[in-house]
Structures are given as structure tokens and as C-alpha cells.
Amino acid sequence: MKSENRKSFSYIIFGILVGVILILLIMKYTDLLSNTSIVKDKNTIVENNSIKEAVEKVKDSVVMIQGYKGDELSSTGTGFVYKTDLKYAYVMTNQHVIESVDKIVLVMSNDEEVEAALLGSDQYLDLAIIRIEKDNVVGVAEIGDSSSVSVGDTVFTIGSPMGYEYRGTVTSGILSGKDRMVSVSIGNNSSTEDYVMKVLQTDAAINPGNSGGPLLNVNGEVIGINSMKLVKEEIEGMGFAIPIEYAISHLDALEKNESISWPVLGISMLNISDKSSLYRNGIEIPDNVKSGVIVMGITENTGASKSDLKSGDIIIELNGEKVENIAYLRYELYKYTPGETIEVTYLRDNKEHKTKVTLSNNTN
């Protein structure tokens, strides 16, 4: 009897050892322990975490954009087809890509060149919508949701860095950050920080020519629009993209070539950090005031003209949100629409005051 028990115990131990060996072999030759799988023979390796399927899904919707002044090429960038109707296809890109050009030519993924028509654009959004005949379209991008992507997730771009020769270039990385506040200049030749945008950050390479191209998730869905205007020369490994939801919220007006109704306070402004302008205008700032916007003048028949604001006041908050400078003032202001009333906190004689201002329309 004891002999039979010993045999049964030996069989159990043997069975356990065989099971462990089989599990280890399975793990070794599958992606449970590795990012690659060996198939067919030892010389053939297939990568499991490749984004090639996502690239194939979206690449035909991405176009190179060429802007001409007269007969000379003036600018290049990237765009993507985001929708079609019965007759036309619609392409999204950055406003600064097509700014001040006379003619827009798209280079499709099949190398066909198509002249496009500009429908609408806005410098504060840095977005432009252009249109081509539907028959010229090779692919249409699928729109995703940037809020569903987490920091650390894989993202990639497709674009035309450095022009025609490198069109269709794919770069990948991770989503490095969300809700980044980045100051931007309005107009290609502006050196001032005119506006602040809340954007996505990525370490995927974004170079000149990538502007207006899609930032994509691993499913090949567009989650943002890349913008080189948000990148400084001294910065490496930090690219930025406009969240796709922000762009979509303004598409109706852009497609109809309607002016975006940005609200205005009705004042002329100056940053308190602009020491030379302050000196020229004889304005002195209290030593304890480190941020804010100086009211230089009041425009007639605007909300500001009907409020308590006066020239020389220093605006420090809009509806309780701190105003560091003109760029941040515009960011806070553009959360609202013309006709809404907001509370403005300001300093006068180094004392804090509050007043209500009904916002005017910038198109008036």
C-alpha cells in the first residue's frame, strides 16, 4: 500500500513539473513575456505592438497642403479629410498654413494634385477648412475623442515635414500631457504672445510641414490637430496639438465662412510687464502688483463704456479667474459669448474693485 502511495505521489510531482515546463515554453514563445512573437522559423519575427494597421487605416485621408502666392510656393503643411457629402470633401488644417496665400493645392496620398477652395478660417483657433471635389478623395479620417486618451498612451502623426520629399512621414510617441496652457502669437509675423490655448502635449516629432496634420490614437482616430505655432526653436521633444473637440465645436461657422463671434470687453490694453510702453505712457505700477492688464482706453458703446472701468485701471480677474496678461485675459474672455455679463476685478489706486461688464461682439 505504501508503495502505491509513493508511486501516486511521484506521478503528481512529475505532472506538476511537466505543467510548469509547458507554461514556461508557452510564455517564452508568445507575447506574454515579449513584445515579439516568433513565427514560421527562427529568422521570422513579427512585432505585436506595431501601429501599422492604424497607419493603414488613416494614411489615405492625410494630404499635403501647398500654398502659393502668384506662381511661387509660399507655404507647406498638412491636413486631413474629416468628412464628405454628396459632392464635396472637407479638409481641416491650421490657419497659419494657408494665411495670405492666393491658391491652395492639395497633394493626395496617391500623389494626385488637386486645387482646393478655402471655406473659412480663424486666427485665434488656428484652424482652417478647405474643400475639394469628393471624387478626388482617397480616404476619410475617423474622428476620435481626446478625453478618452490617457497620459502615457501611444499616439502618432502623419504629415509632410520639410516639404514634398517627406510627405506621408509617420512619427510616434506617447501623450505626454493634457490641458497644457501654451501662449501663441497671432499672425505669422507676430512676435508677441497674443493668446493662450489649452492643448495636448506629445513627444511624437512635429516639424515644419506637420502643421495642420492629425494627432492620432492607436485606433487611427484623430484626437488633435498638430500646430508648429505652439513649438519654440529651443524646445525639443515637446509637440502640441489642438484637441479635436475644440475644433469640432467651431466647424459649423468655419464651413459656412462665418466670422467667429469672439466677445470683447471694449478696451485697449497693455501688459504690466511691458516696461518700455509703460514708461512712454507715464504709467507707474505699484511694486506689489506682479500681473494683470492695464486699461489704456475705453471704446464707446461697448460693455466697458457702461461699466465702472476707467483708463489706468489694472484688470486682475475675470469671473474670479486670475488674469496674468493679455493672452490669459483673452483665454478667459473667450470662454463666454457676446451678450453675456461677467464680473471684472480691477485695481485702482492700489485698491481692489469689482464691476459688471456685458460683453460686446468683435464683428460689430
C-alpha positions as CSV (number, residue, x, y, z in Angstrom):
1,M,0.0,0.0,0.0
2,K,2.8,2.3,0.9
3,S,4.5,1.5,-2.4
4,E,1.3,2.5,-4.3
5,N,1.1,5.8,-2.4
6,R,4.7,6.6,-3.3
7,K,4.0,5.9,-7.0
8,S,0.9,8.2,-6.9
9,F,2.9,11.0,-5.3
10,S,5.7,10.6,-7.9
11,Y,3.1,10.8,-10.7
12,I,1.7,14.1,-9.2
13,I,5.2,15.6,-8.8
14,F,6.0,14.6,-12.4
15,G,2.8,16.0,-13.7
16,I,3.4,19.4,-11.9
17,L,6.9,19.6,-13.3
18,V,5.7,18.9,-16.9
19,G,3.0,21.5,-16.5
20,V,5.4,24.2,-15.3
21,I,7.8,23.4,-18.2
22,L,4.9,23.7,-20.7
23,I,3.8,27.0,-19.2
24,L,7.3,28.4,-19.4
25,L,7.7,27.3,-23.0
26,I,4.3,28.9,-24.0
27,M,5.3,32.1,-22.3
28,K,8.7,32.2,-23.9
29,Y,7.4,31.8,-27.4
30,T,4.3,34.1,-27.2
31,D,4.0,37.8,-26.3
32,L,3.3,37.1,-22.6
33,L,7.0,37.7,-21.9
34,S,7.9,39.6,-25.0
35,N,6.7,42.2,-27.4
36,T,7.6,40.0,-30.3
37,S,6.4,36.6,-31.5
38,I,8.5,34.0,-33.4
39,V,6.6,32.5,-36.3
40,K,7.4,30.1,-39.1
41,D,11.1,29.8,-38.3
42,K,13.7,31.4,-36.1
43,N,14.5,34.0,-38.8
44,T,11.0,35.4,-39.0
45,I,9.9,37.9,-36.3
46,V,6.6,39.7,-36.2
47,E,6.1,42.8,-34.0
48,N,3.0,42.6,-31.9
49,N,2.8,46.2,-30.8
50,S,3.1,47.8,-34.2
51,I,0.8,50.6,-35.2
52,K,0.9,49.7,-38.9
53,E,-2.8,48.8,-39.0
54,A,-3.7,52.1,-37.5
55,V,-1.5,53.9,-40.0
56,E,-3.0,52.0,-43.0
57,K,-6.5,52.9,-41.7
58,V,-5.9,56.7,-41.8
59,K,-3.0,57.4,-44.2
60,D,-5.1,57.9,-47.3
61,S,-7.1,60.7,-45.5
62,V,-3.9,62.8,-44.9
63,V,-2.9,65.3,-47.5
64,M,0.0,67.7,-48.1
65,I,-1.0,71.3,-48.4
66,Q,0.8,73.7,-50.7
67,G,0.1,77.5,-50.5
68,Y,1.0,79.7,-53.5
69,K,1.5,83.4,-53.8
70,G,1.2,84.0,-57.5
71,D,3.2,81.2,-59.1
72,E,5.6,80.8,-56.2
73,L,5.3,78.2,-53.4
74,S,4.8,80.2,-50.2
75,S,4.0,77.6,-47.5
76,T,3.5,73.9,-46.9
77,G,1.7,72.0,-44.3
78,T,-0.6,69.0,-43.7
79,G,-4.3,68.5,-43.5
80,F,-6.8,65.6,-43.3
81,V,-10.2,64.8,-44.8
82,Y,-12.6,64.7,-42.0
83,K,-15.9,64.3,-43.8
84,T,-17.6,64.2,-47.2
85,D,-21.1,64.9,-48.5
86,L,-22.7,64.1,-51.8
87,K,-20.5,66.5,-53.8
88,Y,-17.5,67.7,-51.7
89,A,-14.8,66.6,-49.2
90,Y,-13.8,68.8,-46.3
91,V,-10.2,69.1,-45.1
92,M,-9.0,70.6,-41.8
93,T,-5.7,72.3,-41.3
94,N,-4.1,75.2,-39.4
95,Q,-5.0,78.8,-40.3
96,H,-1.3,79.8,-40.4
97,V,-0.6,77.2,-43.1
98,I,-2.9,79.0,-45.6
99,E,-2.6,82.5,-44.3
100,S,-2.2,85.2,-47.1
101,V,-1.9,82.7,-49.9
102,D,-3.6,83.1,-53.3
103,K,-4.0,79.4,-54.2
104,I,-4.2,76.2,-52.3
105,V,-3.1,72.9,-53.8
106,L,-3.5,69.5,-52.1
107,V,-1.2,66.6,-52.7
108,M,-3.3,63.4,-52.1
109,S,-1.9,60.1,-50.8
110,N,-1.9,58.8,-54.4
111,D,0.3,61.8,-55.4
112,E,-2.6,63.4,-57.4
113,E,-2.6,67.3,-57.1
114,V,-5.9,69.0,-56.5
115,E,-6.7,72.7,-56.3
116,A,-8.8,73.5,-53.2
117,A,-11.1,76.3,-52.1
118,L,-10.8,78.0,-48.7
119,L,-14.2,78.0,-46.9
120,G,-13.3,79.7,-43.6
121,S,-10.5,80.2,-41.1
122,D,-9.8,81.9,-37.7
123,Q,-6.5,83.1,-36.3
124,Y,-7.4,82.5,-32.7
125,L,-8.5,79.0,-33.3
126,D,-5.5,78.5,-35.8
127,L,-7.9,76.4,-37.8
128,A,-9.0,76.5,-41.5
129,I,-11.5,74.5,-43.5
130,I,-10.8,73.9,-47.2
131,R,-12.9,72.0,-49.8
132,I,-12.3,69.8,-52.8
133,E,-14.5,67.7,-55.1
134,K,-15.5,64.4,-53.5
135,D,-14.2,62.4,-56.5
136,N,-10.6,63.3,-55.6
137,V,-10.8,61.8,-52.1
138,V,-8.8,58.6,-51.3
139,G,-9.8,58.2,-47.7
140,V,-11.7,59.9,-44.8
141,A,-10.3,60.1,-41.3
142,E,-12.3,58.8,-38.3
143,I,-12.7,61.3,-35.5
144,G,-11.8,60.2,-32.0
145,D,-12.1,61.7,-28.5
146,S,-9.1,63.3,-26.8
147,S,-10.7,63.0,-23.4
148,S,-10.6,59.2,-23.7
149,V,-6.8,59.1,-24.2
150,S,-4.6,59.0,-21.1
151,V,-1.1,60.4,-20.5
152,G,1.3,57.6,-21.5
153,D,-0.9,56.2,-24.2
154,T,0.7,55.7,-27.6
155,V,-0.1,58.4,-30.2
156,F,1.3,59.1,-33.7
157,T,1.2,61.6,-36.5
158,I,1.3,61.6,-40.3
159,G,2.5,64.6,-42.2
160,S,4.8,66.4,-44.6
161,P,7.8,67.6,-42.6
162,M,10.2,69.7,-44.6
163,G,8.0,69.6,-47.7
164,Y,7.2,67.4,-50.6
165,E,10.0,64.9,-50.4
166,Y,9.0,63.7,-46.9
167,R,5.2,63.7,-47.4
168,G,3.5,60.8,-45.6
169,T,6.0,60.6,-42.8
170,V,4.8,58.8,-39.7
171,T,6.2,59.6,-36.2
172,S,5.0,58.1,-33.0
173,G,5.4,58.7,-29.3
174,I,3.1,59.0,-26.2
175,L,0.6,61.5,-25.0
176,S,2.9,63.5,-22.7
177,G,0.3,65.8,-21.1
178,K,-3.2,67.2,-21.3
179,D,-4.7,70.6,-20.7
180,R,-1.3,72.4,-21.2
181,M,-1.6,76.2,-21.3
182,V,0.6,77.5,-24.2
183,S,1.0,81.1,-25.3
184,V,0.8,81.7,-29.1
185,S,1.2,84.6,-31.5
186,I,-1.5,85.7,-33.8
187,G,-0.3,86.1,-37.4
188,N,2.8,84.5,-39.0
189,N,4.9,87.7,-38.4
190,S,3.8,88.4,-34.8
191,S,6.4,88.2,-32.1
192,T,4.0,88.9,-29.2
193,E,2.1,86.3,-27.1
194,D,-1.4,87.2,-28.1
195,Y,-3.4,84.3,-26.9
196,V,-3.3,81.2,-24.7
197,M,-4.5,77.8,-25.9
198,K,-5.3,74.6,-23.8
199,V,-3.6,71.8,-25.8
200,L,-2.4,68.2,-25.8
201,Q,1.3,67.6,-25.5
202,T,3.2,64.7,-27.2
203,D,6.8,63.7,-27.7
204,A,6.0,62.5,-31.2
205,A,8.1,64.5,-33.6
206,I,6.3,67.5,-35.1
207,N,8.4,69.5,-37.5
208,P,7.8,72.3,-40.0
209,G,5.3,70.9,-42.5
210,N,3.5,68.8,-39.9
211,S,1.3,71.8,-39.0
212,G,-2.4,71.0,-39.5
213,G,-1.9,67.3,-39.6
214,P,-3.7,64.8,-37.3
215,L,-2.6,63.6,-33.9
216,L,-3.9,60.0,-33.7
217,N,-4.6,57.3,-31.1
218,V,-3.7,53.7,-31.6
219,N,-7.0,53.1,-33.3
220,G,-6.1,55.6,-36.1
221,E,-8.7,58.1,-34.8
222,V,-8.0,61.8,-34.8
223,I,-7.7,63.3,-31.3
224,G,-5.9,66.5,-32.2
225,I,-4.6,68.9,-34.8
226,N,-0.8,69.5,-34.7
227,S,0.4,73.1,-34.7
228,M,4.0,74.3,-35.1
229,K,2.9,77.7,-33.8
230,L,2.9,76.1,-30.4
231,V,6.6,75.0,-30.7
232,K,9.6,77.1,-29.9
233,E,13.0,76.6,-31.5
234,E,14.8,76.0,-28.2
235,I,12.4,73.2,-27.2
236,E,13.0,69.6,-28.3
237,G,10.7,66.6,-27.8
238,M,7.6,68.7,-27.0
239,G,4.9,68.9,-29.6
240,F,1.4,70.3,-29.2
241,A,-1.9,69.7,-30.7
242,I,-5.3,71.4,-30.6
243,P,-7.9,69.0,-29.1
244,I,-10.2,67.7,-31.8
245,E,-13.3,68.5,-29.7
246,Y,-12.4,72.2,-29.6
247,A,-12.0,72.3,-33.3
248,I,-15.3,70.5,-33.9
249,S,-17.2,73.0,-31.8
250,H,-16.4,75.7,-34.3
251,L,-16.8,73.7,-37.6
252,D,-20.3,74.9,-38.5
253,A,-19.2,78.5,-38.6
254,L,-15.9,77.8,-40.4
255,E,-17.6,75.6,-43.1
256,K,-20.1,78.5,-43.7
257,N,-17.3,81.1,-43.8
258,E,-18.9,82.9,-40.9
259,S,-16.8,85.1,-38.7
260,I,-16.3,83.6,-35.3
261,S,-18.1,85.8,-32.7
262,W,-15.4,86.4,-30.2
263,P,-16.6,88.5,-27.2
264,V,-14.8,91.8,-26.4
265,L,-14.7,94.0,-23.2
266,G,-14.4,97.2,-25.2
267,I,-11.0,98.3,-24.0
268,S,-7.5,98.9,-25.4
269,M,-4.9,97.1,-23.2
270,L,-1.3,96.9,-22.2
271,N,0.6,94.3,-20.2
272,I,2.1,95.5,-17.0
273,S,5.3,93.6,-18.0
274,D,5.7,96.0,-21.0
275,K,8.0,98.4,-19.1
276,S,9.0,100.4,-22.2
277,S,5.4,101.2,-23.1
278,L,4.5,101.9,-19.5
279,Y,7.4,104.4,-19.4
280,R,6.4,106.1,-22.7
281,N,2.8,106.5,-21.4
282,G,3.9,107.7,-18.0
283,I,2.2,104.8,-16.2
284,E,3.6,103.6,-12.8
285,I,2.7,100.3,-11.4
286,P,2.7,99.6,-7.6
287,D,5.6,97.4,-6.6
288,N,3.3,94.7,-5.1
289,V,1.4,94.2,-8.4
290,K,3.1,91.5,-10.5
291,S,0.4,90.5,-13.0
292,G,-2.6,92.0,-14.8
293,V,-3.7,94.1,-17.7
294,I,-3.8,97.9,-17.8
295,V,-6.8,99.6,-19.3
296,M,-5.4,102.1,-21.7
297,G,-8.7,103.3,-23.2
298,I,-12.5,102.6,-23.3
299,T,-14.3,102.1,-26.6
300,E,-17.7,103.9,-26.9
301,N,-20.9,101.9,-27.0
302,T,-19.4,98.8,-25.5
303,G,-19.8,96.9,-22.3
304,A,-16.8,98.6,-20.8
305,S,-18.2,102.0,-21.5
306,K,-21.2,101.2,-19.5
307,S,-19.2,99.8,-16.5
308,D,-17.1,101.4,-13.8
309,L,-13.8,100.7,-15.7
310,K,-11.6,103.7,-16.5
311,S,-8.2,104.3,-18.2
312,G,-5.4,103.4,-15.8
313,D,-7.3,100.5,-14.0
314,I,-5.5,97.2,-13.8
315,I,-7.6,94.2,-14.5
316,I,-6.6,91.2,-12.3
317,E,-9.5,88.8,-12.6
318,L,-12.4,87.8,-14.9
319,N,-15.2,86.0,-13.2
320,G,-12.8,85.0,-10.4
321,E,-10.1,83.6,-12.7
322,K,-6.7,85.3,-12.5
323,V,-5.5,87.4,-15.4
324,E,-1.7,87.3,-15.8
325,N,-1.5,89.2,-19.1
326,I,-3.4,90.0,-22.3
327,A,-3.0,86.4,-23.6
328,Y,-4.6,85.0,-20.5
329,L,-7.3,87.7,-20.4
330,R,-8.3,86.6,-24.0
331,Y,-8.3,82.9,-22.9
332,E,-10.7,83.6,-20.0
333,L,-12.8,86.0,-22.1
334,Y,-13.3,83.6,-25.0
335,K,-15.0,81.1,-22.7
336,Y,-18.0,83.3,-23.0
337,T,-20.2,84.6,-25.8
338,P,-21.3,88.1,-26.8
339,G,-24.2,89.3,-24.7
340,E,-23.1,87.5,-21.5
341,T,-22.3,89.6,-18.4
342,I,-19.1,88.9,-16.5
343,E,-17.5,90.3,-13.3
344,V,-14.3,92.1,-13.7
345,T,-12.0,92.6,-10.8
346,Y,-9.6,95.5,-11.1
347,L,-7.1,97.7,-9.1
348,R,-7.5,101.5,-8.9
349,D,-5.1,103.5,-6.6
350,N,-3.9,100.1,-5.4
351,K,-7.4,99.2,-4.1
352,E,-9.5,96.3,-5.4
353,H,-12.8,96.9,-7.0
354,K,-15.4,94.9,-9.0
355,T,-17.7,95.8,-11.8
356,K,-20.1,94.0,-14.2
357,V,-19.4,94.1,-18.0
358,T,-21.8,92.9,-20.7
359,L,-19.6,91.6,-23.5
360,S,-19.8,93.1,-27.0
361,N,-19.3,91.3,-30.3
362,N,-16.0,91.6,-32.2
363,T,-17.8,91.6,-35.5
364,N,-19.7,94.7,-34.8
